[in-house]
Amino acid sequence: MVADAHLVSLATAVPPHVLHQAEVTDAAADLFASANGAFDASRLRPIFANAQIERRHSCVPLQWYLSPHPFRERNDLYIDNAVALLHEAATDALKTAKLDAADIDMVVTISSSGIATPSLDARLMEIMPFRRNVARLPVFGLGCAGGVLGLARAAAMARAQPGARILLLVVELCGLTFRYRDRSKSNIVAAALFGDGAAAAVVTTDGNGPVIADWAEHTWPASLDVMGWDVGDDGLTVNFSRDIPHLVRNAFQDTLHTFLHQHRLTLADIDAFVPHPGGAKVIDALEDVFELQPGGLVEARATLRNFGNMSAVTVLFVLKQVLDTNPTFHRALLSALGPGFTGALLTLQQQ
């Protein structure tokens, strides 16, 4: 009989700089207009307004975005700030779980917004007293699906080694990928959406907390161009397809119902929906798929409004809000869509 993997604790962290959407909108309009006299700022402002974001957190101040920066500088900022945020989130998660860093047997680290070799977990070991034989699994490339899939990977490791304590670390500093000279719609949308943040969770079969019950993922064929990073001379640049809300209402809906059917569940069995809020239109589509009234994804909308899209981290911020405000839920469904193009699903169940 397979032991249950429990989510024992979950903590989040954000960098110190707060970007208010109104100020970002004005700065972006001035920046793009000054760089290209033919640029029509009236096309930009609706994109920022329709994002339904009020504020975001950033590891650099707003002024930083208003001048060009080489990839090396961006990546150095990524490493320094990612390690600092993971330190904060991991410390809080361990404290809640009543564990020390030396009690951890494996660290699973999820991040796709920068490059670090040695990996972020190895760097974190230099400032936190993990055992020197702790197992490490750094994962790159899952994008927005990384929070759900990271939790699934941690649960699988916990089940495979009953009693082992797994520390999941997720960090994304998406704001650093803004490209000063890029006037593409994807870069403008990213400037309206992206925020920075981190999360940490402790998963083990030897503990209390919601059970990580079931999980699945599905990668659609011929979909590599739907979402991801392109690599330019000055760093990473985001690639978004305008078809994502359509894919949510169609391809993802079919995957969701297949997953529920396999586990003898229906939407009526879910009393807490915890999706990655990729953007306002995606949330609208998810509310249709989950058969909720408009505005029904309260926690997802609040997370997007107050933190923006932090890629893989965002769904764990939504989950933290659900755990804080609705701790007696019976069954929660986590979902996300990421590069691949991949859908990720996971259920949490209270005992």
For each residue, the residues with C-beta under 8 A, 3 or more apart:
1:
2: 159
3: 159 162 205
4: 159 205 211 212 213
5: 154 155 156 158 159 203 204 205 211 212
6: 203 204 205 207 208 209 210 211 212
7: 10 151 201 202 203 209 210 211 212 348
8: 96 97 201 202 203 204 207 208 209
9: 93 94 96 97 201 202 209
10: 7 93 96 199 200 201 316 319 320 323
11: 89 90 91 92 93 96 199 200 201 320
12: 89 197 198 199 313 316 317 320
13: 85 86 88 89 92 197 198 199 200
14: 57 85 195 196 197 198 307
15: 57 58 59 81 85 173 196 197
16: 57
17: 57 58 59 60 61 62
18: 55 56 57 58
19: 23 24 55 56 57 58 62 175 195
20: 23 24 54 55
21: 24 25 48 51 53 54 55 56 192
22: 25 26
23: 19 20 26 27 62
24: 19 20 21 27 28 48 56 62 191 192
25: 21 22 28 29 44 45 48 49 192
26: 22 23 29 30
27: 23 24 30 31 62 65 66
28: 24 25 31 32 44 48 188 191 192
29: 25 26 32 33 41 44 45
30: 26 27 33 34
31: 27 28 34 35 65 66 180
32: 28 29 35 36 39 41 44 183 188
33: 29 30 36 37 39 41
34: 30 31
35: 31 32 39 180 181 183
36: 32 33 39 183
37: 33
38:
39: 32 33 35 36 44 183
40: 43 44
41: 29 32 33 44 45
42: 45 46
43: 40 46 47
44: 25 28 29 32 39 40 41 47 48 188
45: 25 29 41 42 48 49
46: 42 43 49 50
47: 43 44 50 51 188 189 192
48: 21 24 25 28 44 45 51 53 191 192
49: 25 45 46
50: 46 47 280
51: 21 47 48 192 193 279 280 308
52: 280 301 304 305
53: 21 48 56 192 193 304 305 308
54: 20 21 305 306
55: 18 19 20 21 305 306 307 308
56: 18 19 21 24 53 175 194 195 196 307 308
57: 14 15 16 17 18 19 195 196 197 307 308
58: 15 17 18 19 61 62 175 195 196
59: 15 17 77 81 85 173 175 176 196
60: 17 64 65 77 175 176
61: 17 58 64
62: 17 19 23 24 27 58 65 66
63: 66 67
64: 60 61 67 69
65: 27 31 60 62 175 178 180 191
66: 27 31 62 63 180
67: 63 64 180
68: 180 181 234
69: 64 73 74 180 234
70: 73 74 234 235
71: 74 75 233 234 235 236
72: 75 76
73: 69 70 76 77
74: 69 70 71 77 78 114 176 177 235
75: 71 72 78 79 114 115 235
76: 72 73 79 80
77: 59 60 73 74 80 81 173 176
78: 74 75 81 82 113 114 115 116 173 176
79: 75 76 82 83 114 116 120 123
80: 76 77 83 84
81: 15 59 77 78 84 85 173 196
82: 78 79 85 86 111 114 116 120 171 173 198
83: 79 80 86 87 120 123 124 127
84: 80 81 87 88
85: 13 14 15 59 81 82 88 89 171 196 197 198
86: 13 82 83 89 90 109 120 124 169 171 198 200
87: 83 84 90 91 124 127 128
88: 13 84 85 91 92 198
89: 11 12 13 85 86 92 93 169 171 198 199 200
90: 11 86 87 93 94 101 124 128 167 169 200
91: 11 87 88 94 95 128
92: 11 13 88 89 95 96 200
93: 9 10 11 89 90 96 97 167 200 201 202
94: 9 90 91 97 99 100 101 103 104 167 200 202
95: 91 92 98
96: 8 9 10 11 92 93 202
97: 8 9 93 94 202 207
98: 95
99: 94 103 104 165 202
100: 94 103 129
101: 90 94 104 128 129 130
102: 129 130 131
103: 94 99 100 165
104: 94 99 101 107 130 131 134 165 166 167 202
105: 134 135 161 164 165 166
106: 134 135 136 137 157 161 164 165 166 167
107: 104 121 124 130 134 135 136 137 166 167 169
108: 137 139 150 153 154 157 166 167 168 169
109: 86 119 120 121 136 137 138 139 169 170 171
110: 139 142 146 147 149 150 168 169 170 171 312
111: 82 114 116 120 138 139 140 146 170 171 172 312
112: 140 141 142 143 146 172 229 311 312 339
113: 78 172 173 174 176 177 236 311
114: 74 75 78 79 82 111 173 176
115: 75 78 140
116: 78 79 82 111 119 120 123 138
117:
118: 122 123
119: 109 116 122 123 136 138
120: 79 82 83 86 109 111 116 123 124 138 169 171
121: 107 109 124 125 136 138 169
122: 118 119 125 126 136
123: 79 83 116 118 119 120 126 127
124: 83 86 87 90 107 120 121 127 128 130 169
125: 121 122 128 130 132 134
126: 122 123
127: 83 87 123 124
128: 87 90 91 101 124 125
129: 100 101 102
130: 101 102 104 107 124 125 134
131: 102 104 134
132: 125
133:
134: 104 105 106 107 125 130 131
135: 105 106 107
136: 106 107 109 119 121 122
137: 106 107 108 109 153 157
138: 109 111 116 119 120 121
139: 108 109 110 111 142 146 150 153
140: 111 112 115
141: 112 339
142: 110 112 139 145 146 149 150 312 338 339 342
143: 112 146 227 228 229 311 312 338 339
144: 147 227 276 278 309 311 312 314 336 337 338 339
145: 142 148 149 217 276 312 336 337 338 339 340 342 343 344
146: 110 111 112 139 142 143 149 150 170 172 311 312 336 338
147: 110 144 150 151 170 199 276 312 313 314 315 316 334 336
148: 145 151 152 215 276 315 334 335 336 344 345 346
149: 110 142 145 146 152 153 215 217 336 338 342 344
150: 108 110 139 142 146 147 153 154 168 170 312
151: 7 147 148 154 155 168 201 203 212 215 316 334 346
152: 148 149 155 156 212 215 217 344 346
153: 108 137 139 149 150 156 157 168
154: 5 108 150 151 157 158 166 168 201 203 212
155: 5 151 152 158 159 203 212 215
156: 5 152 153 159 160
157: 106 108 137 153 154 160 161 164 166 203
158: 5 154 155 161 162 164 166 203 204 205
159: 2 3 4 5 155 156 162 205
160: 156 157
161: 105 106 157 158 164
162: 3 158 159 205 206
163: 204 205 206
164: 105 106 157 158 161 204 205
165: 99 103 104 105 106 202 203 204 206
166: 104 105 106 107 108 154 157 158 202 203 204
167: 90 93 94 104 106 107 108 200 201 202 203
168: 108 110 150 151 153 154 199 200 201 202 203
169: 86 89 90 107 108 109 110 120 121 124 198 199 200
170: 109 110 111 146 147 150 198 199 200 312 313 316
171: 82 85 86 89 109 110 111 120 197 198 199 313
172: 111 112 113 146 196 197 198 310 311 312 313
173: 15 59 77 78 81 82 113 114 176 196
174: 113 177 190 194 195 196 238 309 310 311
175: 19 56 58 59 60 65 178 194 195 196
176: 59 60 74 77 78 113 114 173 196 235
177: 74 113 174 190 194 229 235 236 237 238
178: 65 175 187 190 191 194
179: 182 187 232 234 235 237
180: 31 35 65 66 67 68 69 234
181: 35 68 234
182: 179 187 232 237
183: 32 35 36 39 187 188
184: 187 188 237
185: 188 189
186: 189 190 237 238 239 240
187: 178 179 182 183 184 190 191 237 238
188: 28 32 44 47 183 184 185 191 192
189: 47 185 186 192 193 238 240 279
190: 174 177 178 186 187 193 194 238 240
191: 24 28 48 65 178 187 188 194
192: 21 24 25 28 47 48 51 53 188 189
193: 51 53 189 190 279 308 309
194: 56 174 175 177 178 190 191 238 308 309 310 311
195: 14 19 56 57 58 174 175 307 308 309 310
196: 14 15 56 57 58 59 81 85 172 173 174 175 176 310
197: 12 13 14 15 57 85 171 172 307 310 313 314 317
198: 12 13 14 82 85 86 88 89 169 170 171 172 313
199: 10 11 12 13 89 147 168 169 170 171 313 316 317 320
200: 10 11 13 86 89 90 92 93 94 167 168 169 170
201: 7 8 9 10 11 93 151 154 167 168 316
202: 7 8 9 93 94 96 97 99 104 165 166 167 168 207
203: 5 6 7 8 151 154 155 157 158 165 166 167 168 212
204: 5 6 8 158 163 164 165 166 207
205: 3 4 5 6 158 159 162 163 164
206: 162 163 165
207: 6 8 97 202 204
208: 6 8
209: 6 7 8 9
210: 6 7 323 332 348 349 350
211: 4 5 6 7 348 349 350 351
212: 4 5 6 7 151 152 154 155 203 215 346 347 348
213: 4 263 331 347 348 349
214: 259 263 346 347
215: 148 149 151 152 155 212 344 345 346 347
216: 255 259 262 344 345 346
217: 145 149 152 342 343 344 345
218: 255 342 343
219: 223 340 341 342 343
220: 223 251 340 341 342 343
221:
222:
223: 219 220 226 340 341
224: 228 339 340 341
225: 228 239 241
226: 223 241 243 244 247 339 341
227: 143 144 239 240 241 244 337 338 339 340 341
228: 143 224 225 238 239 339
229: 112 143 177 236 237 238 239 339
230: 236 237 238 239
231: 235 236 237
232: 179 182 235 236 237
233: 71
234: 68 69 70 71 179 180 181
235: 70 71 74 75 176 177 179 231 232
236: 71 113 177 229 230 231 232
237: 177 179 182 184 186 187 229 230 231 232
238: 174 177 186 187 189 190 194 228 229 230
239: 186 225 227 228 229 230
240: 186 189 190 227 244
241: 225 226 227 244 247
242:
243: 226 246 247
244: 226 227 240 241 247 248 278 281 282 337
245: 248 249 281 282 284 285
246: 243 249 250 285
247: 226 241 243 244 250 251 252 337 341
248: 244 245 251 252 253 282 285 286 289 337
249: 245 246 252 253 285 288 289
250: 246 247 253 254
251: 220 247 248 254 255 343
252: 247 248 249 255 256 289 335 337 343
253: 248 249 250 256 257 289
254: 250 251 257 258
255: 216 218 251 252 258 259 343 345
256: 252 253 259 260 289 335 343 345
257: 253 254 260 261
258: 254 255 261 262
259: 214 216 255 256 262 263 345
260: 256 257 263 265 266 267 269
261: 257 258 264 265
262: 216 258 259
263: 213 214 259 260 347
264: 261
265: 260 261 269 270 331 347
266: 260 269
267: 260 270 290 291
268:
269: 260 265 266 331
270: 265 267 273 290 331 332 333 347
271: 329 330 331 332
272: 322 326 329 331 332 333 348
273: 270 286 290 292 296 297 300 332 333 335
274: 299 300 315 318 319 322 332 333 334 335 348
275: 283 286 290 297 300 315 318 334 335 336
276: 144 145 147 148 300 314 315 318 335 336 337
277: 282 283 297 300 301 303 304 309 314 315 318
278: 144 244 282 283 309 314 337
279: 51 189 193 282 283 304 309
280: 50 51 52 283 284 304
281: 244 245 284 285
282: 244 245 248 277 278 279 285 286 337
283: 275 277 278 279 280 286 287 297 300 301 304
284: 245 280 281 287 288 294
285: 245 246 248 249 281 282 288 289
286: 248 273 275 282 283 289 290 297 300 335
287: 283 284 290 292 293 294 295 296 297
288: 249 284 285 291 292
289: 248 249 252 253 256 285 286
290: 267 270 273 275 286 287 296 297
291: 267 288
292: 273 287 288 296 297
293: 287 296
294: 284 287
295: 287 298 301
296: 273 287 290 292 293
297: 273 275 277 283 286 287 290 292 300 301
298: 295 301 302
299: 274 302 303 318 321 322 325
300: 273 274 275 276 277 283 286 297 303 304 318
301: 52 277 283 295 297 298 304 305
302: 298 299 305 306 321
303: 277 299 300 306 307 314 317 318 321
304: 52 53 277 279 280 283 300 301 307 308 309 314
305: 52 53 54 55 301 302
306: 54 55 302 303
307: 14 55 56 57 195 197 303 304 310 314 317
308: 51 53 55 56 57 193 194 195 304
309: 144 174 193 194 195 277 278 279 304 314
310: 172 174 194 195 196 197 307 313 314 317
311: 112 113 143 144 146 172 174 194 314
312: 110 111 112 142 143 144 145 146 147 150 170 172 315 336 338
313: 12 147 170 171 172 197 198 199 310 316 317
314: 144 147 197 276 277 278 303 304 307 309 310 311 317 318
315: 147 148 274 275 276 277 312 318 319 334 335 336
316: 10 12 147 151 170 199 201 313 319 320
317: 12 197 199 303 307 310 313 314 320 321
318: 274 275 276 277 299 300 303 314 315 321 322
319: 10 274 315 316 322 323 332 334 348
320: 10 11 12 199 316 317 323 324
321: 299 302 303 317 318 324 325
322: 272 274 299 318 319 325 326 329 332
323: 10 210 319 320 326 327
324: 320 321 327
325: 299 321 322
326: 272 322 323 329
327: 323 324
328: 350
329: 271 272 322 326 332 350
330: 271 349 350
331: 213 265 269 270 271 272 347 348 349 350
332: 210 270 271 272 273 274 319 322 329 347 348 349
333: 270 272 273 274 345 346 347
334: 147 148 151 274 275 315 319 344 345 346 347 348
335: 148 252 256 273 274 275 276 286 315 343 344 345 346
336: 144 145 146 147 148 149 275 276 312 315 343 344
337: 144 145 227 244 247 248 252 276 278 282 341 342 343 344
338: 142 143 144 145 146 149 227 312 341 342 344
339: 112 141 142 143 144 145 224 226 227 228 229 342
340: 145 219 220 223 224 227
341: 219 220 223 224 226 227 247 337 338
342: 142 145 149 217 218 219 220 337 338 339
343: 145 217 218 219 220 251 252 255 256 335 336 337
344: 145 148 149 152 215 216 217 334 335 336 337 338
345: 148 215 216 217 255 256 259 333 334 335
346: 148 151 152 212 214 215 216 333 334 335
347: 212 213 214 215 263 265 270 331 332 333 334
348: 7 210 211 212 213 272 274 319 331 332 334
349: 210 211 213 330 331 332
350: 210 211 328 329 330 331
351: 211
